[in-house]
């Protein structure tokens, strides 16, 4: 089931995607469930928004694919390498990624799958992680690469406003063994890798993160990126596609 968060006639709403229509829900399904209102709205008449705005945090995992760890100049870490993005970095489909050109000269894409947490999670065993997953969406872990190298820690490089595009929908059932991540810049494929190549699995990541801090409904876990990361420029269009979910498309402009 695909869940959308959207604007219609200047009103924020939620719906289930049914072909070219949205079956309107009575509220945020994370908290209000899946009761429908009986209303249907054509997809062509709505503006899709980020399918979730984390009320707490965006948890990100670095170097979680062997080939990406190698291209970054090191071996994959033995334990998940975690960092956070603020929820103010989140934007939705077709929103513009803004390059902070006064502070950074290189901004990179990193196409990823994001896990949407569905309930309060603390010290969750990996074998029970599925009970805490609401669904999955597409993400782009935008990075000011020069600042990442200069700072050593990654908060500034990863945390600018607009540096966490997510969308276009939440898929509540994803075959993570079969899903593939593809990133394109102006239609040219730059990344293409299966989720099955992840070093630490989704259940392992939920167990690890929840051992450190409490995960709240709506929190996101970005699960890492395959090899092929690289820069983009103002005027580019960046697309991240995850099979089974959809295509997240964003334009780029300079601040």
C-alpha positions in Angstrom: 0.0 0.0 0.0 1.3 3.4 -1.0 0.5 6.4 1.3 0.8 10.0 0.2 0.8 13.3 2.1 -0.5 16.0 -0.1 -1.9 19.5 -0.5 -5.3 19.9 -2.0 -7.1 23.2 -2.2 -4.6 24.6 0.4 -5.4 21.8 2.8 -2.9 19.2 4.1 -4.3 15.7 3.7 -3.3 12.0 3.5 -4.4 9.3 1.1 -3.9 5.8 -0.2 -2.7 5.8 -3.9 -5.1 3.8 -6.0 -4.0 4.0 -9.7 -4.5 7.6 -10.7 -6.5 8.6 -7.6 -6.0 9.1 -3.9 -8.4 7.5 -1.5 -8.6 10.2 1.2 -7.8 9.2 4.8 -9.3 10.8 7.9 -6.0 11.9 9.3 -2.3 11.1 9.6 -2.2 7.2 9.3 0.8 7.1 11.7 -1.6 8.2 14.5 -5.1 8.0 13.1 -5.1 4.7 11.3 -6.4 3.9 7.8 -10.0 5.0 8.1 -11.1 6.6 4.8 -13.5 9.5 4.3 -15.1 8.1 1.1 -13.6 10.9 -0.9 -11.4 10.3 -4.0 -9.2 12.9 -5.6 -7.3 12.6 -8.9 -3.5 12.5 -8.4 -3.2 15.1 -11.1 -5.0 17.7 -9.0 -2.8 17.5 -5.9 0.7 18.5 -4.9 2.6 15.7 -3.3 4.5 16.7 -0.1 7.2 14.9 1.9 5.3 11.9 3.0 6.4 12.3 6.6 8.0 15.1 8.6 9.9 13.5 11.5 8.8 15.0 14.7 12.1 14.0 16.3 15.0 13.1 14.0 16.4 11.7 10.9 18.9 8.9 11.6 21.4 8.3 8.9 23.8 5.4 8.3 27.2 6.0 6.6 29.2 3.6 4.5 26.7 0.8 4.7 27.6 -0.6 1.2 31.0 -2.1 0.7 31.5 -0.4 -2.7 30.5 3.0 -1.4 32.9 2.6 1.6 35.7 1.7 -0.8 35.0 4.8 -3.0 35.1 7.0 0.1 38.6 5.7 0.8 38.2 3.2 3.6 36.8 -0.1 4.7 33.3 -0.5 5.9 32.9 0.1 9.7 32.3 -3.0 11.8 29.3 -1.3 13.5 26.8 1.0 11.8 28.1 4.5 11.4 25.3 6.8 12.6 24.7 10.5 12.3 21.7 12.7 12.5 20.0 15.2 10.2 17.6 17.8 11.7 14.0 17.5 10.6 14.3 21.0 9.1 16.4 19.5 6.3 13.4 17.5 5.0 11.8 18.6 1.7 9.4 16.8 -0.6 9.1 15.8 -4.3 9.8 18.6 -6.8 11.1 20.9 -4.1 14.4 22.6 -4.8 17.6 21.5 -3.2 19.5 24.7 -2.3 23.3 24.6 -2.6 24.9 26.7 0.2 27.4 28.2 -2.2 28.6 30.8 0.4 30.0 28.0 2.5 30.5 25.0 0.2 31.8 24.5 -3.3 30.7 20.9 -3.8 27.3 19.4 -3.1 26.7 15.6 -3.7 23.7 13.3 -4.1 23.4 10.0 -2.2 20.3 8.0 -3.1 18.9 5.9 -0.3 16.0 3.9 1.1 14.5 5.4 4.2 12.6 3.4 6.9 9.7 5.1 8.5 9.3 4.2 12.2 5.7 3.4 13.1 5.7 3.2 16.9 7.9 4.1 19.9 11.0 1.9 19.8 13.6 1.4 22.4 16.0 -1.5 22.7 14.2 -3.4 19.9 15.6 -6.9 19.1 16.5 -7.3 15.4 14.1 -10.2 15.2 11.2 -8.0 16.2 12.2 -4.9 14.1 9.4 -5.5 11.6 6.8 -4.7 14.3 8.2 -1.1 14.4 8.3 -0.4 10.7 5.5 1.7 9.3 6.9 1.6 5.8 9.6 2.8 3.4 10.2 5.8 1.3 12.9 7.2 -1.0 15.6 9.7 0.3 18.5 11.7 -0.9 21.2 12.2 1.7 22.5 15.5 0.2 26.0 16.3 1.4 28.4 19.3 1.3 31.3 17.0 0.5 34.0 19.6 1.1 32.6 20.5 4.5 32.3 16.8 5.4 36.1 16.4 4.8 37.0 19.6 6.5 34.9 19.2 9.6 35.6 15.6 10.4 32.2 15.2 11.9 29.2 15.4 9.5 26.6 17.6 11.2 27.1 20.7 9.2 27.8 18.9 5.9 24.6 16.9 6.1 22.3 19.2 7.9 21.6 22.2 5.8 17.9 23.1 5.0 16.7 21.1 1.9 19.5 18.5 2.4 17.0 15.6 3.0 14.5 15.2 0.2 12.1 12.3 0.8 9.1 10.9 -1.1 7.1 10.6 -3.2 5.1 8.2 -1.1 5.5 5.7 1.8 5.3 2.0 0.7 4.0 0.0 3.6 5.3 -3.4 2.1 8.6 -3.4 0.4 10.6 -6.5 -0.6 14.0 -5.2 0.6 15.8 -8.3 -0.9 14.6 -7.3 -4.4 14.6 -3.5 -4.2 17.1 -1.5 -6.3 18.3 2.1 -5.8 19.0 4.1 -9.0 20.1 7.8 -9.0 20.0 9.9 -12.1 21.3 13.4 -12.7 19.6 15.0 -15.8 18.6 11.6 -16.9 22.1 10.0 -16.7 22.4 7.1 -14.3 25.0 7.7 -11.6 24.1 5.1 -9.0 22.5 1.7 -9.4 22.7 -0.9 -6.6 20.4 -3.5 -4.8 19.4 -3.1 -1.2 20.6 -6.7 -0.7 24.2 -5.3 -0.9 23.7 -3.5 2.4 26.3 -4.5 5.1 23.9 -4.0 8.0 20.3 -5.0 7.3 17.2 -2.9 8.2 16.4 -5.0 11.3 20.0 -4.6 12.5 19.9 -0.9 12.0 16.7 -0.5 14.0 18.1 -2.6 16.8 21.3 -0.6 16.8 19.7 2.8 16.6 17.1 2.0 19.3 19.8 0.8 21.6 21.2 4.4 21.6 18.1 6.5 21.6 14.3 6.2 21.5 12.8 6.2 18.0 9.5 7.9 17.7 6.7 7.5 15.2 7.6 9.3 12.0 11.3 9.2 12.6 13.3 8.2 9.5 16.3 5.9 9.2 18.3 6.5 6.0 19.9 3.1 5.4 23.0 4.1 3.3 23.9 4.6 -0.3 25.5 2.4 -3.0 28.6 3.5 -4.9 28.5 6.3 -7.5 28.0 9.4 -5.3 29.0 12.6 -7.0 28.3 16.3 -7.4 25.4 18.2 -8.9 25.1 21.8 -10.0 22.4 24.5 -10.0 19.9 23.8 -12.8 20.3 20.0 -12.5 17.5 17.6 -11.9 18.3 14.8 -9.5 16.1 11.7 -9.4 16.3 8.8 -7.0 14.3 5.8 -7.8 13.6 2.8 -5.6 11.9 -0.1 -7.3 8.6 -0.8 -5.5 8.3 2.7 -4.2 8.7 5.3 -7.0 10.8 8.2 -8.1 11.9 11.2 -6.0 12.6 14.1 -8.2 14.2 17.4 -7.2 15.6 20.4 -9.0 18.7 22.2 -7.8 19.4 25.9 -7.3 22.1 28.0 -5.6 21.3 30.0 -2.5 
